[in-house]
Amino acid sequence: MAEEPTAADYRRNRQRREHDLAIFYEQQAPDRANFPTPTDRDRHRDIFLDRLETVIDNVAFGAVLELGTGTGRDAHAVAQRGFSVTGIDLAKANLAATRKLAPTTAVAQASAVELPFADRSFDAVLSFSTLMHISSDDVALALAECGRVLKPNGLAAFGTWGGADTDKILADDHYDPPRFFSLRTDKTWRSLVAAHASVIELTTWKPASSVDHYQWIIARFNERSG
Ligand SMILES: C[S@@+](CC[C@H](N)C(=O)[O-])C[C@H]1O[C@@H](n2cnc3c(N)ncnc32)[C@H](O)[C@@H]1O
C-alpha cells in the first residue's frame, strides 16, 4: 500500500513547482510587460481600493502587500492612489520590472507561502492570478501567512482563474517548463478562504477571450486568523 506523503514530501514538491514557475516567469517577463490590461480586473481592483480608502484613516499610511506582483501593473495603480506598496514574486525579472514601472514599491523575492515580513505589517493584501499556482494542499499556508502579516481585520482581495477542482501541469505552455495550475470551483475556493477569514464577496466573470472564469474574492482576516 502506498505511504501517505509526509510534510517533507509536500515541501519538496512545492519547492520543485516554485522553481519551475520562477523559470517560466523569468522567460515571460519581457513579453508580459506588454500584455493588454484586463479591464474587468482593473475595475474590481479600483473598487477594492475605494473600499480600502474608507477603512484606512490616512491612505498615506496604508500598507498594501501584493502577492505575485508580476511586472508591476497593479502595484503601480495602487501606488498611484497613495498607498505604500510592497510586492513579492518568485521571478527576479518581474521584481525588476515592478521597480521600473512603480519605483516606490518595495520588492522581495519570496513565496506567498513563506512571507518575509513581521506579523501585522500590512493593512491589505492584493493578489491577481497567483494563488492558482499554489496547490490546494498548500494554499492554506499562503492564507495563514496573509492572516499573520495583516493587521487585525485587514482586508484581502484575491483574483484567480477558476474551474473544476484539478491540480495540473499545462500540457502545452508558452515556455519550458510548463506551469502548474490548481484550479478550484467557486465553492471550494470560498470554503478554503473561509477557513482563515470572513468572506465578504465572491464575484466571478468570464472574459470573452477565455474558456475559463475569473474569481474575485474579498475577505476580512479577523482576530482569530493567523
Ligand atoms: C500569471 S502571473 C500574474 C502576475 C500579475 N499579478 C498579473 O496579474 O499580471 C503569476 C505571478 O505569480 C508569481 N508566483 C507564482 N507562484 C508564486 C508564489 N508561490 N509566490 C509568489 N509569487 C508567485 C509568478 O512568478 C508570476 O509573476
The ligand as a Tripos MOL2 file, in Angstrom:
@<TRIPOS>MOLECULE
LIG
   27    29     1     0     0
SMALL
NO_CHARGES

@<TRIPOS>ATOM
      1 C1          0.0670   34.9050  -14.0610 C.3       1 LIG1
      2 S1          1.3260   35.8720  -13.2940 S.3       1 LIG1
      3 C2          0.3570   37.2340  -12.6570 C.3       1 LIG1
      4 C3          1.1690   38.4630  -12.4540 C.3       1 LIG1
      5 C4          0.3630   39.7020  -12.0410 C.3       1 LIG1
      6 N1         -0.2250   39.5590  -10.7410 N.3       1 LIG1
      7 C5         -0.7060   39.9910  -13.0790 C.2       1 LIG1
      8 O1         -1.8910   39.7120  -12.8290 O.co2     1 LIG1
      9 O2         -0.3470   40.4570  -14.1650 O.co2     1 LIG1
     10 C6          1.6810   34.9580  -11.8240 C.3       1 LIG1
     11 C7          2.7980   35.5720  -10.9930 C.3       1 LIG1
     12 O3          2.8470   34.9260   -9.7300 O.3       1 LIG1
     13 C8          4.1880   34.6160   -9.4020 C.3       1 LIG1
     14 N2          4.0960   33.4480   -8.4950 N.ar      1 LIG1
     15 C9          3.7150   32.1990   -8.7590 C.ar      1 LIG1
     16 N3          3.7140   31.4470   -7.6530 N.ar      1 LIG1
     17 C10         4.0710   32.2690   -6.6350 C.ar      1 LIG1
     18 C11         4.2730   32.0920   -5.2450 C.ar      1 LIG1
     19 N4          4.0970   30.9130   -4.6470 N.pl3     1 LIG1
     20 N5          4.6650   33.1470   -4.5090 N.ar      1 LIG1
     21 C12         4.8680   34.3610   -5.0870 C.ar      1 LIG1
     22 N6          4.7100   34.6020   -6.4100 N.ar      1 LIG1
     23 C13         4.3220   33.5550   -7.1740 C.ar      1 LIG1
     24 C14         4.8390   34.3490  -10.7400 C.3       1 LIG1
     25 O4          6.2380   34.4810  -10.6860 O.3       1 LIG1
     26 C15         4.1730   35.3900  -11.6250 C.3       1 LIG1
     27 O5          4.8380   36.6270  -11.6250 O.3       1 LIG1
@<TRIPOS>BOND
     1     1     2 1
     2     2     3 1
     3     2    10 1
     4     3     4 1
     5     4     5 1
     6     5     6 1
     7     5     7 1
     8     7     8 2
     9     7     9 1
    10    10    11 1
    11    11    12 1
    12    11    26 1
    13    12    13 1
    14    13    14 1
    15    13    24 1
    16    14    15 ar
    17    14    23 ar
    18    15    16 ar
    19    16    17 ar
    20    17    18 ar
    21    17    23 ar
    22    18    19 1
    23    18    20 ar
    24    20    21 ar
    25    21    22 ar
    26    22    23 ar
    27    24    25 1
    28    24    26 1
    29    26    27 1
@<TRIPOS>SUBSTRUCTURE
     1 LIG1         1 GROUP 0 **** ****
